[in-house]
């Protein structure tokens, strides 16, 4: 099934037009409206639905979150958070997005600095960096920005993360955590953000990055100072390879942890060795340290 990536016009669309644009059945759109109160749908005098651009953006996110493995209710909550939220830091997300649109790397880094001072590093990752980058990904999908905007925002965020790690406290002498993407996973920004939070808490980390082959992970995991392995996979088609990497690390007796969109649903986590870290970077960092502390 092909999904249109054409950007919607400024004028509100009919439900049939939205259905064609998003490749979502009309009956499903009606169900989402009734069950999850998707805001902003307006009615004509004749009672016909009209969908403004912001609502279409929200529906697109719901569609994509469901495709990632989320339940529809959770997908609707995520869409509200990304599109129309009064969460702390919402103004910072808008500021980040404005800088990204203007191709202003310095503005992005300044935004993240201000967020860290106001909200803290963990909340900056969870409430500003991740939602903003996800919005940019949706913009790229629908054609309202190009790949250059996404690359610039990613590099600005990566530079900010690297600087935060450079100013982190001296790591404790209680072992190193190995961080790797699954063998088929390309996107490592979230993994780098997680490593930054661990480093800020004094935990030594080694980031292997995208598409880490199983033999390389195994060799690195055998290093004496490694006390845990974290494998992240965001693509469902990469889940099996990521599980193979976790199996290899667990076979060495190393505590294993995993996260990412490939493991969002409960069935996807069955028979996967190790501890699931969830979706919040802050909570994941706490869970990892608590689990290691109990060993």
C-alpha positions in Angstrom: 0.0 0.0 0.0 1.4 3.4 -0.9 1.0 6.4 1.4 0.8 9.8 -0.1 3.5 12.2 1.2 2.0 15.3 -0.4 1.7 18.2 1.9 -1.9 19.2 2.7 -3.2 22.6 1.5 -4.0 25.4 3.9 -7.7 25.0 3.4 -9.5 22.3 5.4 -10.1 19.0 3.7 -13.1 16.7 3.6 -12.9 13.3 5.3 -12.7 11.6 1.9 -9.7 13.8 1.0 -8.0 13.1 4.3 -8.6 9.4 3.9 -7.0 9.5 0.5 -4.1 11.6 1.7 -3.2 9.4 4.7 -4.4 6.1 3.2 -6.6 5.6 6.3 -10.2 4.4 5.8 -13.0 6.9 6.4 -14.5 4.5 9.0 -11.2 4.5 11.0 -11.0 8.3 11.0 -14.5 8.5 12.4 -13.6 5.9 15.1 -10.5 7.9 16.1 -12.6 11.1 16.4 -15.3 9.4 18.6 -12.9 7.4 20.8 -10.0 9.7 21.2 -11.5 13.1 20.7 -9.1 14.3 18.1 -9.5 18.1 18.5 -9.9 20.7 15.8 -12.3 18.9 13.5 -14.8 21.5 12.4 -18.3 21.0 10.9 -20.0 22.9 8.1 -23.6 24.1 8.5 -24.6 20.9 6.9 -22.8 18.8 9.5 -19.9 17.7 7.3 -16.4 17.3 8.8 -13.6 19.6 7.7 -10.0 18.9 8.7 -7.5 21.8 9.2 -3.8 21.2 8.6 -2.9 20.7 12.3 -5.6 18.0 12.6 -4.2 16.2 9.6 -0.7 16.4 11.1 -2.1 14.8 14.3 -3.9 12.1 12.4 -0.8 11.3 10.5 1.1 10.8 13.8 -1.6 8.5 15.1 -1.4 6.4 11.9 2.4 6.2 12.2 2.5 5.4 15.9 0.0 2.6 15.3 2.3 1.3 12.5 5.2 1.3 15.0 3.2 -1.0 17.3 1.4 1.3 19.7 -2.2 0.8 20.7 -4.5 3.4 19.2 -5.2 5.2 22.5 -1.5 5.5 23.2 -0.9 6.7 19.7 -3.5 9.4 20.1 -1.9 10.6 23.4 1.5 10.8 21.6 -0.1 12.8 18.8 -1.6 15.3 21.3 1.8 15.7 23.0 3.6 16.4 19.7 1.1 18.7 18.1 -0.9 20.5 20.7 0.4 20.1 24.2 0.7 22.2 27.3 3.5 20.0 28.6 6.5 21.8 30.2 8.9 22.7 27.5 6.3 23.0 24.7 7.6 26.5 23.9 11.1 25.1 23.7 10.0 22.5 21.1 8.5 25.3 19.0 11.7 27.2 19.3 13.8 24.1 18.3 11.5 23.6 15.3 11.8 27.3 14.3 15.6 27.1 14.4 15.5 23.9 12.3 13.3 25.5 9.7 15.7 28.4 9.5 18.7 26.0 9.3 20.1 27.6 12.4 22.4 25.1 14.2 23.4 27.6 16.8 19.8 28.4 17.6 19.1 24.7 18.1 22.0 24.3 20.5 21.0 27.5 22.4 17.5 26.1 22.7 18.8 22.9 24.2 21.1 24.8 26.6 18.2 26.9 27.9 16.0 23.8 28.2 18.7 22.0 30.2 18.9 24.9 32.6 15.1 25.1 33.0 14.1 21.5 32.9 17.2 19.4 33.4 19.0 17.1 31.0 16.6 14.2 31.3 13.5 16.3 30.7 15.3 18.1 27.8 15.8 14.8 26.1 12.3 13.4 26.7 10.2 16.6 26.4 12.2 18.7 23.9 14.8 16.9 21.8 12.9 13.6 21.0 9.5 15.3 20.3 11.1 18.0 18.1 13.1 15.4 16.1 10.0 13.3 15.7 8.1 16.3 14.3 10.9 17.0 11.9 10.7 13.4 10.7 7.0 13.9 10.0 7.7 17.1 8.2 10.2 15.4 6.0 7.7 12.6 5.3 5.0 15.0 4.1 7.4 17.2 2.2 7.2 20.4 4.3 11.0 20.2 4.9 13.8 18.5 3.0 16.4 16.0 4.2 18.9 18.9 4.7 16.7 20.3 7.6 16.7 16.8 9.2 20.4 16.3 8.8 21.2 19.8 10.2 18.9 19.3 13.2 20.4 15.9 13.9 24.0 17.2 13.7 23.2 20.2 15.9 21.7 17.9 18.5 24.6 15.4 18.2 27.1 18.3 18.8 25.1 19.4 21.9 25.1 15.9 23.3 28.8 15.4 22.7 29.5 18.7 24.5 27.3 17.6 27.4 29.3 14.4 27.7 32.6 16.3 27.5 31.5 18.3 30.6 30.1 15.3 32.5 31.7 14.4 35.8 34.6 11.9 36.0 33.0 8.4 35.6 32.8 6.2 38.7 35.0 3.1 38.8 32.1 0.6 38.8 32.1 -0.5 35.2 31.2 0.6 31.7 27.9 0.2 29.9 28.1 -0.8 26.3 25.5 0.9 24.0 24.7 -0.4 20.5 22.1 -0.2 17.8 20.8 -3.4 16.4 22.7 -4.8 13.3 20.1 -3.3 11.0 19.4 0.0 12.7 20.8 3.2 11.3 19.4 5.9 13.7 21.6 6.4 16.8 20.7 9.8 18.1 18.4 8.4 20.8 21.1 6.0 21.9 23.6 8.9 22.1 21.1 10.9 24.2 20.8 7.9 26.6 24.6 7.6 26.8 24.7 11.4 27.7 22.3 10.9 30.6 24.3 8.0 31.9 27.5 10.0 31.6 25.9 12.9 33.4 25.2 10.6 36.3 28.8 9.4 36.4 28.4 6.1 34.5 31.2 5.2 32.0 29.7 4.4 28.6 31.0 3.1 25.3 28.7 3.9 22.3 29.2 1.5 19.4 26.6 3.3 17.3 24.5 2.3 14.3 24.4 -1.2 12.7 26.6 -2.8 15.3 27.4 -6.4 14.0 26.9 -9.2 16.5 30.6 -10.3 16.4 31.7 -6.7 17.1 29.3 -6.5 20.0 30.5 -9.8 21.4 34.1 -8.8 21.3 33.3 -5.4 23.0 31.2 -7.1 25.6 34.1 -9.4 26.6 36.1 -6.4 27.8 36.6 -6.8 31.5 35.2 -3.4 32.5 31.8 -3.9 30.7 29.0 -4.5 33.3 26.0 -4.3 30.9 25.0 -4.2 27.3 22.1 -2.1 25.9 20.8 -2.8 22.4 18.3 -0.4 20.7 16.2 -1.3 17.7 13.6 0.9 16.1 12.6 -1.0 13.0 10.4 -4.1 13.2 12.4 -5.7 10.4 15.5 -5.3 12.5 14.1 -6.8 15.6 15.3 -10.4 14.9 18.9 -9.2 14.4 18.7 -7.1 17.6 17.5 -10.1 19.6 20.4 -12.2 18.2 22.7 -9.5 19.5 21.1 -9.6 22.9 21.3 -13.4 22.9 25.0 -13.3 22.1 25.7 -10.8 24.9 23.5 -12.7 27.4 25.4 -15.9 26.5 28.5 -14.3 27.9 26.8 -13.7 31.2 26.6 -10.0 30.7 23.4 -8.2 32.0 21.4 -7.1 28.9 18.9 -4.3 28.4 16.9 -3.4 25.3 14.7 -0.6 24.0 13.3 1.0 20.8 10.2 1.0 18.7 10.8 -2.6 17.6 9.9 -3.7 21.2 7.0 -1.4 21.9 4.3 -4.1 22.0 4.2 -6.8 24.7 4.3 -9.6 22.1 7.5 -8.2 20.6 9.2 -8.5 24.0 8.5 -12.1 24.6 11.5 -14.4 24.9 13.9 -11.4 24.5 16.8 -11.7 27.0 17.3 -8.9 29.4 15.3 -5.9 30.8 13.1 -3.7 28.7 13.9 -0.1 29.4 10.7 1.5 28.2 10.3 4.8 26.2 11.4 7.5 28.6 15.2 8.1 28.5 15.1 9.5 32.1 13.3 6.4 33.4 15.5 4.1 31.4 18.6 5.6 33.0 17.2 5.1 36.5 16.0 1.6 35.8 19.4 0.6 34.4 21.3 1.9 37.5 18.8 0.4 39.9 19.0 -3.0 38.2 22.8 -2.9 38.2 22.8 -1.8 41.8 20.8 -4.8 42.9 23.3 -7.2 41.3 
